């Protein structure tokens, strides 16, 4: 074992190292080896790595190394997007803390009664692990005091923001000391995470393992297709072969958007249009459904697609080439974000020769027409969108928050947190994406239960 990957090489209490050895932690994972020296020195850290990379042990050891066991005050808080993750994190921290007597770790999550949690807080705890909505709830009830927090951890921060918890996180940040250590852990590093990191971390160290937000790969393919009907067939073939969860198709005109949408819908695809004639409410609902994976394909004009806030797109399709090189680059740049890879499919014909020459110069290679998948693929069944969006007829004006909705769905007898997607709360409505296979259970849980003591109409859209 290399000295640099041995836990004994770190400035850790001997009892912690001994316990790690008894747990079978032979050596540090790459993310632990890179982040723990910074964490133990008190630096703010952004750690980007996949699930299972060892992030929990990294921040758990950081928390435990500075804990004062004799002070029964909340000294560290870990925010997680779901109850399942919070339970896993709390269990791991308890395992890491076995050598330290009387360490109290409490989970604060929705879907379970508030009063037993309040009782535990009153007796005194060292570490709180919870979901933003329930933590914010305890702060409002004044049953949770964060004045003595030394370490704040945002675990799976990208998913936390996807699920609509940004306002709750901000409310919690306002209650923790400015002088603290902040650790942000995320599988991806989209623009929203970059923005919040700049706001809440002080001169952070960036640790990246297995993925880099600078390593953006866009696989561009060009298809010479002479007429409209063949373009539609080409699009069907490519969608059936690659089965992307999210594809943004750019058309030149509104009528093309309508035509392509109607025809794809007729073939069984989950597809939505986006053009300038949509009312704002329709536009908002369309973007919510597409961004939360309730529709696989969005067909749009350039004007309508301005300002789209979608972190990751599997595919961008230029059904018609953009009017100039700048438009083409902007369209294609919407895929391959957040450290991922993406594809771009561009259809062109003889009228596009000048545009093709510009693109060739920009990408530094000659463009040759790629081969389409074989026609036999058209006999395949069309994949369905993985999520369904539920609309709740209550929102911010009714004091609903994402945490209330997550807690109601995942409470006793409910669905798993992993089966809940993005949550969006607006003035008088809320939207939540759930996995297709649990739609019935989710509708029953929300329809028969109560949110903030009230019943609301719930339906799938």
N, C-alpha and C positions, 0 to 999 in steps of 0.2 A: 504494500500500500504506500503510495506517495505521501510524504509528510504533509503536503499542502492539502490533501483530502482527508486527513485524519482529524476527527473532532477534538482530539487532545491538543492539536496545534493551535486551537482557538483560545481566546481568553474567557473560558467558561469555568464555572464552579466545578470542582472535582466530582461532587455528587451527581451533577447533571451529566458529566461525561461517563461516569460509571453506570448510570441508569440507561444512557444511550446504548452502551455496550450490551447491557442485559436485554434490551429490546431488539438487538440484532442489527443496530445501525453501525455497520462496519466502517463505512466511509461516506463522505459527503457526496451528494449528487452535484452535477455541475452548477445548478442554480444556488444550492447551499454554499458551495465553495466560493462562488463569486459574490454572493450577497451578504453572508454572515459576517465577514470582517467589517463591512460598512455598518451593518445593523448593530453589531456589538459596540462599535465606536460611537453610536448615537446619531449617525447620519440619517437623513431622510432618503428613502430608496424607492425606485420604481423597478419592479421585477416583472419581466414578461416571459412567460413560459407556459407550456401546455399543462393540462390536468395530469396529475401524477408525477410532476417534476420535483416534488419535495418542497414546495413553497410553504406549506403549513408548518413543517418542522422548523424552517428557517425563521419565520416571524415568531413562532411559538418559543423557540430558544431565546430570541431577542427579548421577548416580554419577560420570560422567567429570569433572565440574567440580571435584570434590574429591579425585580419585585422585592418589596419589603413585607415579608409574611406576617409580621406582628401588627401591621397596620391594616385593619379590615376596612379598607376604602377601595373604591373602584380605581385601579391604577392603570388598567389597559382596557380598551374596547375594540372588538373586532366586528366589523359590519359585513354581512354576507347577503346575497340576493335571495336565498331560499332557506326554509327551515331545515331541509335535509343537509345542506352544506354546513349550516350553523351547528347542527348536531355532530357532524363529522369533525369539524374543527375543534369543538369543545372536548370531544372524546380524545382527540390527538393531544391537545394541550394537557389534559388530565394525565395521560400516559407519560408525557414528557416531564410532568411535575411530580411523579411518584416519589422521588427522593426528597421532596420538600414537604414537611408536615403541614397539614391544615390549609392547603391552598384551596380556595373556594372559586370555582368556575361556574357561572350561571348563564344559561341560554335564555334569551328574551325573544320569542317569536310569536307571530300571530297564530290564530287557530287554536289556541289554548287559553284557559282562563287567566285574567290579569292578576287577580288578588293573591294567588299563591306566589306568583313572581314578586309581587310587592312585599310579601312577607319575607321572602328570602333576601331581598335587597335590604330590608330593615335590619336583618341579623348581621349583615356585612358580607361583601364579596370582594375578591381581588380582581377578577377578570370577568368581563361581560362579553358574551358572543351572541349577536342577535341580528335580526332583520331590521332595516331602517324604520319601517312603519311602526313596529312595536316599541323599538327604542325611543322613537319620537313620542309615542303615546305615553310612556313612563316619564319622559321629561316634562310633558304637559301636565301630568298628574302630580309632578314633583315627588315621585317615588324613587327617582334615579338622580344621583348627584355625580357629575363628571368633572368637578373642579380639581380633583387630584389625579386626573389621567396623565400618564407620562407617555403612553404609546397609543396611537390610533392606527388601526389597520383597515384598509378597504380591500377585501378579498373578492376576487372575480368582479373587479370594478366595472369592466365593460358590460357584463350581464346586468349588474345592478342599475346602470344607467339605461340600458335597453328596456328594463322592466318599469321604468318611470320613477325611480327613486331619487332623482337629483334634488328635488325640493326638500325631501326628508333628510338627505345627507347634509344639505346646507344648514338645515335647522339644528342638526346634531353638532356640526362643526362650530356653530355659534356658541355652544355650551361647553366646549372643551378648551383648556388653556391654549393660548397662542404659543407658549413655550412648551413644545411637545415634540416627540418623534412621530413622523407620519410615514407609513409604509403602504404603498399602492401596488397591488398585485393584479395582473390582468393577462388573459391569454392573447389578447390583441391590443393594439394601441391606436384606435381610431381618433379622429379629430376631437370628438367630445372628451375623450380621456386626456388627450394632450392639453386641452383647455382647462379642465379641472385640476390637472397636475400642476400647471403653472400657477394656479390660484391658491392651492392649499399646501404645496410642498416648498421647502426652503432649500435651494441649491442641491437638488437630489442627485444621487448616483443612479445611473441607468444600467440595469443588468438584463441582458437579453440572452435567452437560451432557446435553441431549436427554431427560432423565428426572429425576423427582423423587420421592423416597420419600414426600413429603408430598402428592403429586398423585395421590390415590387416587380412581378413578372406578369406581363400581358401577352398572351399568345394570340397574335393576329392572323386571321385567315381571310382570304379574298376569293369571292366566287363570281365568275362572269356569267350573268344570267340575262337573257335578252328581253323577256317580257314579264308582265305582272303575275300571270298565273303560275309561271315557273318559279317566280320569287316566293310565292306562297308555299308551293310544294317544297322548295329548298328549305324554307323556314321550318316547316313541319318535320322534314327529314332530320334536320340538325337538332331540333328540340327533342325528338323521340330518341335519337342516338345518345345525346349527352345528358338529357333529363336534368337540366339545371333547376335548382330551387327558386332562382330569381333571374329573370331575363328581361332587360329593358330594350325594347324595339323602337328605333327612331324612324319616323316617316316624315316626308316633306310637308304634307298637307293634312288638314283636319279630316277631309273625306277619306284619305288613305288610312288614317287612324281608325275611323269607323269601319271601313271595309275589312281591314286586316283583323280587327277585334271580332267583328261579327263572324268572319269565316273561321277563325281559330276556335271561337266558342262553338260553332257548329260541328267542329271536329272533336269537341270534348275537352279542350284545354281550359284551365282556370285562368282567364285573361280579363284585364280591365283596361279601359281607354283613359287617356289623359290629354285633354285639349282645351283650348281657350273658351269654349262655350259651356263648360261645366260650371255650375254654381259653386261657390266657395265650400258649402257643406258637402257637396258631392266630391269635390276635389280632395278635401280633408279626409273623407272616409276612404276614398280610393287609395290615397297614400298610406293611410294606416293599415289597410288590408294588404297592400303589396309589401310594405316594409316589415310586417310581422309574419310573412310567409303564408298568408291565407290565399294568395293568388300567385301563380308562378310567373305570369307574363304581364308586363305593363307596356302598352303601346302608346307612344307619345310623340308630340311635336317638340322641337327644340324650345320653343317659347314656353310651352306648358311645363317642360321638365326643368326649367330654371329653379334653382334653390332647393332641389330635392335633397332631403336630409336622410340619405340611406348609406350606411357605413360599408356594406359589402354587397356587391353584385357579382353573381357567377359569370354572367354573359352580358355584353352589350352588342346589339345587332343594328347595323346600319342598313335598314331595309332599302333606304335610298341614301347615297353618300351625302354628307353635309355640304352646304353651299361653298365652303372654303376650308383650307387646311386647319385653321384655328378651331372651327366647329368640330372637325373630325377628331382632333387631338383632345378637345374638351369632352366629347362623348366617350371616346375610348378610355380616357382617364378615370371614368367612373367605376371601372372594374379593377380588380387587383389591388384594392385598398386594404388598409389595416393589416399589412404584413402578409396578405394572402396572394394567391394567384388568380388570374381571371382570363377570360377569352373574349375576343372581339371578332364578330363575323360581319364582313362588309360585302354587300351585293353591288355589282356595277355592270354597266353595259358600254357600248361604243361611244355614247355621248359623254362618258365620264373620263375620257383619255387625259384631258388636261389635269383633272383632279388626281388621277392615279399617278401622274408624273410628279406632282407636288408631294404626294404621300411617299412615293419611292425615295425622293430626296430626303424626306424627314426621317424615314426609318432606315435608310442606308442600304437598301437592297432592292432588287427588281421584284416586281409583283407578278406572280404566275397564278392563274386560276387554280384553286384547290379542287379536289374531287369531292362530290357530295356522297353521302351514305347511299347504299343500294336501295332501290324503290321498295324492296320487300319489307323494309322497316316500317312502312306505312301500315302494315297489318298488325303492328304491335298495339297494345292497349295504351291509352294516354295516361301518364302518371298524374296522380292527384296532388294538390297542394297539401303539405304536411299539417298545416294548422287551419283552424276555423276561428273567425272573429266573433265574439259575443259582445253585444251592445247592452249596456245597463243604463236605464233612463234616470241617472243621477250622476252628478259630477262635483266640481269644486264648490259650486254654490250650495250644495247639500253637505259640504264638508267631507266628501269622500276622498280617500287617498289610495294610492296604489297598494299600500300595506294592508288596508282594510279588505281589498279585493283578494289579494294573495292569501291573507289569513282565512277568509271565508272559504276559498277554494280548497285549501290544504288542511283545514281543520279536521277534527275527528271524523273518520269515515270519508274524507275527501280524496282528491287526486294528489299525485306527487308534484312537488315543486318543479321538477324537471319537465313536467307536462304543461307547464304554464310558460307562455312566451311573453311578448311585449305587453305592457299595460300603459294605456294612455288615458289620462283623466282631463277632460275639458270642462267648460262652464256647467252645462247641464246634462252631460253624457259621459260615460266611461266606456272604454273598449279594452277587451282582454283577449289575447290569442291563446287557445288551448289546443293540444294535440287532437287530431281528427278522431282518434279512437276513444277519447274520453268526453266528447261533446255532450252526450246525454247526461253523464254523471255531473259534469260541470254546470249544465243548465239546471239540473235538479238541486244541486248544492246552493247555487245563487238564488234560484227562484223560490225555493222552499225555506231558505234561511233568511237571516237579516244582516244588513250592513249598517253599522252605527245605530242599531236598534230599529231600523226601518226596513220595510219590504220594497223592492223595486222591480219594475218590469224588466225582464231579461230575454233576449232573443238572439239567434245567430243571424249574421248578415252575410 
